[in-house]
Amino acid sequence: MVSKQPRKQRLALYSVSLHTRHKLLSAPLSRELREKYKTRSLPVRKGDRVRVLSGDFKKLEGDVVEVNTKQGVIQVEGTSVAKADGTQITEMIRPSNVLLLRLAEDRERARILERRSTGG
């Protein structure tokens, strides 16, 4: 049984292994992809095309440049911010705040989508 206590939930989230944490980096699919693959969300991968749904970069579309499983964030192309000294840094975004528009295809992901679409 999972505890209702926030401190235990937080501890479980922070101490989960990296290969399991990959599943926590899921983002919802667009309507077209949802109808095509018959699944609601997928873990974000490098090369996916996403639209930012909330935050400073709302409505920005770009490709995923990096997925950081340790921090649970992704880096989207075009989300750079100027620091006080003028240097540009890229803003990291939580995957729950993006919408998957186009998937980076590979054989493993194709198998996952095929398995999910045939399921009940």
Buried (B, 14 or more C-beta within 10 A) or exposed (E): EEEEEEEEEEEEEEEBEEEEBBEEBBBBBBEEBBEEBEBEBBBBBEBBBBBBBEEEBEEBBBBBBEBEBEEBBBBBBEBEEEEEEEEEEBBBBBBBBBBBBBBBEEEEBEEBBEEEEEEE
